[in-house]
Amino acid sequence: MTDSTTCKSTRTGKAYRCAIYSRKSSEEGLDQDFSSLDSQRESAEAYIKSQAQVGWVCLPDRYDDGGYTGGNMDRPALARLLADIEAGHVDAVIVYKVDRLSRSLLDFARMMEIFERHQIAFVSVTQQFNTATSMGRLLLNVLLSFAQFEREIISERTRDKIAAARRKGKWSGGMPRLGYDVDPRSKKLVVNRKEAAQVRAIFKLYLEHQALVPVVQELERRGWVNKRWVTRKGRPRGGRPFTKPRLYDLLTNVLYVGKVRHKHEVHGGEHRAIVDMGIWDQVQTVLKQNGAASAAVPRSHTDALLQGLLRCVACGCAMTPSHATKRGIRRYRYYLCAAAQKRGRHTCPSPSLPAAAIERLVVEQLQPLGNDPSAANEVAGPRDPQEQARLVRAHVERVDYDGVHDKLTIQLRPTALPAPTDQSLSPSQESNP
């Protein structure tokens, strides 16, 4: 509590509105009738009641963040509190301890700037200090520095514990994997026979097809999805269809051969293997060969003018630049729907688009930019692909491709042209490489 705060409420005679903020890092105990959040609020309410003679009143709104770390400001109740401060609904912020508001010195300094800008008093019930003096502010920063130090020590201990557990082959928590369940008592991995059979079948399918996309398509045909599980709060998770990245993670997970990984180290695990080591080695060999073949083809990240701008209307996904090489000499660039790339072309009706044609069409649409025709020349003029891409992004907000009706909608930025333009593709532009 600051001296200026007490004087202000006494002189004006108005109610001094106090918001109580409480936080708890873990979710354990939040479902109890009287949790740590309730205890913090009760102490703060008692403090506010002791200041009733100078006009302090407690706001009825609760700003409780249960299960959120103090290491960042990504907290819903804190966001509401700061919004109410900006709106002028709060005169003081009351916490049980300083570290309940933040454990980051940088975040705390940012919040103190907001408090000072809006003349908000900050009170820690169990740590009395006066922020109106330089010594009080120094003490506050010292306390917060120790809070941040404690948070970093806890993080280091947690990382060391996980590393030690992995070196002993123990499951150290995380999302369950397809083929295994987590025993609720021992917290160890136990084999799920039905899912284990699916995992072994997936490895054999990859050896049969020698590529990720055909396996993804086959898994979708069979209706197989990734691991379904339920959180401690009873919320269902997982159960999504396989994509190329998810399938690759499964095929390269050493968990299935009875091992655990910690960073670059691999250790023998306590759980049972569900994939034969010979099949595992064959799969890894094929994956490395396919990866080496892909890496041997040079990829350019500067000649895709519409990267990040072009979207598929049919499925709502982004269209990513790709290429095909004919006889190892001629290279065709095109844009392909990300859904089709990850799960196969049958998942999206939009065909691939030749990159040169679609980029030329977008550049042509930039010519009538209001009363400044030189803007189009600026876009079409540069020979450097990276510079041209930068200029296109300066004028184009997004480009939507409707593959069903063969139409493009070019949405320009408000500073360029307020209305979007539609363009039908000619047959030559619709052809694939």
C-alpha positions in Angstrom: 0.0 0.0 0.0 1.3 3.4 -0.9 0.9 6.6 1.2 -0.5 8.4 -1.9 -3.2 5.8 -2.1 -4.4 6.3 1.4 -4.4 10.1 1.0 -6.3 9.9 -2.2 -9.1 7.7 -0.9 -9.4 9.8 2.2 -9.4 13.2 0.4 -12.0 12.2 -2.2 -14.2 10.2 0.1 -15.0 7.8 -2.8 -14.8 4.1 -2.6 -11.4 2.7 -3.4 -12.0 -0.3 -5.7 -9.7 -3.3 -4.9 -9.3 -6.3 -7.2 -8.0 -9.5 -5.7 -5.7 -11.6 -7.9 -4.9 -15.2 -7.0 -2.9 -17.9 -8.8 -1.9 -21.5 -8.3 0.6 -23.2 -10.6 -0.8 -26.8 -10.5 -4.4 -28.0 -11.0 -4.1 -30.3 -8.0 -6.7 -29.5 -5.3 -8.7 -27.0 -7.4 -11.8 -29.2 -7.3 -11.9 -29.1 -3.5 -14.4 -27.0 -1.6 -11.7 -24.8 -0.2 -8.7 -24.5 -2.4 -5.5 -22.4 -2.3 -7.2 -19.8 -4.4 -9.9 -19.4 -1.8 -7.3 -19.2 0.9 -5.5 -16.4 -0.9 -8.7 -14.5 -1.5 -9.8 -14.8 2.1 -6.5 -13.3 3.3 -6.8 -10.4 0.8 -10.5 -9.8 1.7 -9.5 -9.5 5.4 -6.8 -7.0 4.5 -9.2 -4.9 2.5 -11.7 -5.0 5.4 -9.0 -3.6 7.7 -8.7 -0.6 5.4 -12.4 0.1 5.2 -12.0 3.3 7.3 -10.2 4.9 4.3 -12.8 3.8 1.8 -11.3 0.5 0.5 -13.9 -1.9 -0.9 -13.5 -5.3 -2.5 -14.7 -5.8 -6.1 -17.0 -8.9 -6.5 -15.2 -10.1 -9.6 -12.9 -13.0 -9.1 -9.5 -13.0 -10.9 -8.4 -16.5 -10.2 -5.9 -18.4 -12.4 -5.8 -22.0 -11.4 -3.3 -24.2 -13.1 -1.3 -21.4 -14.7 2.4 -20.7 -14.3 3.7 -17.3 -13.1 6.6 -17.5 -15.6 4.6 -15.7 -18.3 1.5 -13.5 -18.7 -0.6 -16.0 -20.7 -3.3 -16.2 -18.1 -7.0 -15.6 -18.7 -7.8 -14.0 -15.3 -4.7 -11.8 -15.5 -5.8 -10.6 -19.0 -9.3 -9.7 -17.6 -7.7 -7.8 -14.7 -5.4 -5.8 -17.0 -8.4 -5.1 -19.3 -10.4 -3.8 -16.3 -7.5 -1.6 -15.3 -7.3 -0.1 -18.8 -11.1 0.5 -18.6 -10.7 2.4 -15.3 -12.7 -0.1 -13.2 -9.9 -0.9 -10.7 -8.0 1.4 -8.2 -5.8 -1.2 -6.4 -4.6 -4.8 -7.0 -4.3 -7.0 -3.9 -2.3 -10.3 -3.9 -1.3 -12.8 -1.2 2.4 -12.7 -2.2 4.3 -11.0 -5.0 5.1 -14.3 -6.8 1.3 -14.9 -7.2 1.2 -12.0 -9.6 4.4 -13.0 -11.5 7.6 -14.9 -11.2 9.2 -13.1 -14.1 11.1 -9.9 -13.5 10.5 -8.7 -17.0 6.7 -9.4 -16.9 6.4 -7.8 -13.5 8.2 -4.6 -14.7 5.7 -4.4 -17.6 2.7 -4.8 -15.2 4.2 -2.1 -12.9 4.4 0.3 -15.8 0.7 -0.3 -16.4 -0.1 0.2 -12.7 1.8 3.4 -12.6 0.3 4.7 -15.8 -3.2 4.2 -14.4 -2.2 5.1 -10.8 -3.0 1.6 -9.5 -1.8 0.7 -6.0 -0.2 -2.7 -5.6 -0.4 -4.5 -2.3 1.1 -7.8 -1.2 -0.8 -8.9 2.0 2.1 -10.9 3.5 5.0 -8.8 2.3 4.5 -5.2 3.5 6.4 -2.6 1.4 5.9 1.0 0.2 6.2 1.4 -3.5 6.1 5.2 -3.2 9.8 5.2 -2.1 12.9 4.1 -4.0 13.8 1.7 -1.2 10.4 0.1 -1.4 10.7 -0.4 -5.2 14.2 -1.9 -4.6 12.8 -4.3 -2.1 10.1 -5.3 -4.5 12.5 -6.0 -7.3 14.7 -8.1 -4.9 11.7 -10.2 -3.9 10.7 -10.7 -7.5 14.3 -11.7 -8.5 14.2 -14.4 -5.8 10.8 -15.6 -7.1 12.2 -15.8 -10.6 15.3 -17.6 -9.3 13.1 -20.1 -7.5 11.1 -20.8 -10.7 14.2 -21.4 -12.7 15.6 -23.8 -10.0 12.3 -25.7 -10.0 12.5 -26.0 -13.8 16.1 -27.2 -13.6 15.2 -29.8 -11.0 12.3 -31.0 -13.2 14.5 -31.4 -16.2 17.2 -33.2 -14.2 14.6 -35.6 -12.8 13.2 -36.3 -16.3 16.7 -36.9 -17.6 17.5 -39.3 -14.7 14.3 -41.2 -15.2 14.9 -41.6 -18.9 18.5 -42.9 -18.3 16.9 -45.6 -16.1 14.4 -46.4 -18.9 11.4 -45.1 -17.0 8.4 -43.4 -18.6 8.5 -39.8 -17.4 5.1 -38.7 -18.5 3.6 -36.9 -21.4 1.0 -37.9 -24.0 0.4 -41.6 -24.2 1.4 -43.3 -27.5 -0.5 -45.6 -29.7 0.1 -49.2 -28.6 0.5 -48.4 -24.9 -1.6 -47.4 -21.9 -0.3 -45.8 -18.7 -0.9 -47.8 -15.6 -2.7 -45.5 -13.1 -0.9 -46.9 -10.1 2.7 -47.6 -11.2 2.7 -44.9 -13.9 4.4 -47.4 -16.2 3.6 -48.2 -19.8 1.6 -51.4 -20.4 0.9 -52.9 -23.8 -2.5 -52.3 -25.3 -2.9 -55.5 -27.4 -5.4 -54.1 -29.9 -3.4 -50.9 -30.5 -0.1 -52.8 -30.6 -1.4 -55.0 -33.5 -2.3 -51.7 -35.3 1.3 -50.4 -34.8 2.9 -53.6 -36.1 0.5 -53.4 -39.1 1.5 -49.8 -39.8 5.2 -50.7 -39.9 4.5 -53.5 -42.3 2.4 -51.2 -44.5 5.3 -48.8 -44.8 7.6 -51.5 -45.8 5.1 -52.6 -48.4 4.4 -49.1 -49.9 7.8 -47.6 -49.2 6.2 -44.1 -48.9 4.2 -42.2 -46.3 1.2 -40.9 -48.3 -0.1 -44.4 -49.5 0.1 -45.6 -45.9 -1.8 -42.5 -44.7 -4.5 -43.2 -47.3 -4.7 -46.9 -46.3 -5.0 -46.0 -42.6 -7.8 -43.5 -43.4 -9.6 -46.3 -45.4 -9.4 -48.6 -42.4 -10.6 -45.9 -40.1 -7.5 -46.1 -37.9 -6.6 -42.9 -35.9 -3.9 -41.9 -33.4 -4.0 -42.6 -29.7 -7.2 -41.7 -27.9 -6.9 -40.9 -24.2 -8.6 -39.0 -21.4 -7.0 -36.3 -19.2 -7.2 -36.2 -15.4 -10.2 -33.8 -15.8 -12.0 -36.3 -18.0 -11.4 -34.4 -21.3 -11.0 -36.6 -24.3 -7.8 -36.1 -26.4 -6.4 -37.6 -29.6 -8.3 -39.8 -32.0 -7.4 -37.7 -35.0 -6.6 -39.2 -38.5 -3.0 -39.8 -39.4 -1.0 -37.3 -41.5 2.5 -37.6 -42.9 4.1 -35.9 -39.9 2.2 -37.9 -37.4 3.0 -41.1 -39.2 6.7 -40.2 -39.5 6.8 -39.6 -35.7 5.2 -43.0 -35.1 7.7 -44.8 -37.4 10.7 -43.2 -35.8 9.6 -43.5 -32.1 12.1 -45.8 -30.3 9.4 -46.5 -27.8 8.1 -49.3 -30.0 11.4 -51.3 -29.7 11.4 -51.1 -25.9 13.6 -48.0 -25.6 13.3 -44.4 -24.4 14.9 -41.3 -25.8 16.2 -38.2 -24.0 17.4 -35.5 -26.5 20.1 -37.4 -28.5 20.5 -40.3 -26.1 18.6 -43.6 -26.4 18.3 -45.9 -23.4 16.8 -49.3 -22.8 13.2 -49.0 -21.4 11.3 -50.8 -18.7 8.3 -51.4 -21.0 7.9 -54.2 -23.5 8.7 -53.8 -27.2 5.8 -54.3 -29.6 7.8 -54.1 -32.9 10.5 -56.5 -34.0 13.9 -55.0 -34.2 14.5 -56.4 -37.7 11.4 -54.7 -39.0 12.3 -51.5 -37.2 15.8 -51.4 -38.8 14.3 -52.0 -42.3 11.8 -49.1 -41.8 14.6 -46.7 -40.6 16.7 -47.7 -43.6 13.8 -46.9 -46.1 13.0 -43.6 -44.2 16.7 -42.5 -44.5 16.8 -43.4 -48.2 13.7 -41.4 -48.9 14.9 -38.5 -46.8 18.3 -38.5 -48.6 16.6 -38.5 -52.0 14.4 -35.5 -50.9 17.4 -33.6 -49.5 19.4 -34.2 -52.7 16.9 -32.0 -54.6 17.7 -28.3 -54.1 14.8 -26.3 -52.8 14.3 -22.6 -53.3 12.4 -20.6 -50.8 12.6 -17.3 -52.7 10.8 -18.1 -55.9 7.4 -18.8 -54.3 5.7 -15.4 -54.4 2.4 -16.6 -52.8 3.9 -18.7 -50.0 1.8 -18.0 -47.0 -0.8 -16.1 -49.0 -2.5 -18.7 -51.1 -5.4 -20.7 -49.5 -7.6 -23.5 -50.7 -11.3 -22.6 -50.5 -12.5 -26.2 -50.7 -10.9 -27.3 -47.4 -9.7 -24.1 -45.9 -6.1 -25.2 -45.8 -3.0 -23.3 -47.0 -1.5 -24.1 -50.3 2.2 -24.8 -50.1 4.8 -24.5 -52.8 6.2 -27.7 -54.2 7.9 -28.9 -57.4 8.4 -31.8 -59.7 11.5 -32.6 -61.8 11.3 -34.2 -65.2 14.3 -36.4 -66.2 16.3 -34.6 -63.6 16.6 -31.5 -65.8 13.4 -29.5 -66.1 11.8 -28.3 -62.9 8.1 -27.6 -62.6 6.9 -25.4 -59.7 3.3 -25.6 -58.4 1.2 -25.0 -55.4 -0.5 -27.9 -53.7 -3.1 -28.0 -50.9 -1.5 -28.8 -47.6 -4.3 -31.3 -46.8 -3.6 -33.2 -50.1 0.1 -33.1 -49.4 -0.3 -34.6 -45.9 -3.1 -37.1 -46.4 -3.3 -37.6 -50.2 -4.9 -35.9 -53.2 -8.3 -37.6 -52.6 -8.8 -35.5 -49.5 -9.2 -32.3 -51.5 -10.9 -31.6 -54.8 -8.7 -28.7 -55.7 -6.0 -29.6 -58.2 -2.4 -28.4 -58.0 -1.7 -25.0 -59.5 1.2 -24.1 -61.8 3.2 -21.5 -59.8 4.4 -19.4 -62.8 0.8 -18.9 -64.1 -0.8 -18.1 -60.8 1.9 -15.7 -59.8 1.8 -13.9 -63.1 -2.0 -13.6 -62.8 -1.7 -12.1 -59.3 0.9 -9.6 -60.4 -1.3 -8.5 -63.3 -4.2 -7.9 -60.9 -1.9 -5.5 -59.0 -1.7 -3.1 -61.9 -4.8 -1.0 -61.2 -3.8 -0.1 -57.7 -5.9 3.0 -57.1 -4.3 6.1 -58.6 -0.8 4.8 -58.3 0.0 2.7 -61.4 3.7 2.8 -60.5 2.9 0.3 -57.6 2.3 -2.5 -60.1 5.5 -1.6 -62.0 7.3 -1.8 -58.6 6.0 -5.3 -58.1 6.6 -6.5 -61.7 10.0 -4.8 -62.0 12.4 -6.4 -59.5 14.3 -9.3 -60.9 15.3 -10.6 -57.4 12.6 -13.2 -56.5 13.0 -12.4 -52.8 12.5 -8.7 -53.3 9.5 -9.3 -55.6 7.9 -11.6 -53.0 8.3 -8.9 -50.3 6.6 -6.3 -52.6 3.7 -8.7 -53.3 3.2 -9.3 -49.6 3.1 -5.5 -49.1 0.0 -5.2 -51.4 -1.7 -8.6 -51.1 -3.6 -9.7 -48.0 -4.5 -13.3 -49.2 -5.4 -15.2 -52.3 -8.2 -17.8 -52.2 -8.3 -20.5 -54.8 -11.7 -22.2 -55.5 -10.7 -25.4 -57.3 -14.3 -26.5 -57.8 -15.3 -23.4 -59.8 -11.7 -22.6 -61.0 -11.7 -19.1 -59.6 -9.3 -16.9 -57.7 -10.2 -14.2 -55.2 -7.4 -11.8 -54.6 -7.8 -9.8 -51.4 -5.6 -6.8 -51.4 -4.6 -4.9 -48.3 -6.7 -1.9 -47.3 -3.9 0.5 -48.2 -3.8 -0.9 -51.8 -7.4 -1.5 -52.9 -10.5 -1.9 -50.7 -12.4 -4.4 -52.8 -11.3 -8.0 -53.6 -11.1 -9.1 -57.3 -12.2 -12.3 -58.8 -10.5 -14.0 -61.7 -11.4 -17.1 -63.6 -8.6 -19.3 -64.7 -8.1 -20.1 -68.3 -7.6 -23.8 -69.4 -3.9 -23.2 -69.9 -3.6 -21.9 -66.4 -5.5 -24.8 -64.9 -3.3 -27.5 -66.4 -0.9 -29.3 -64.0 2.8 -29.8 -64.7 
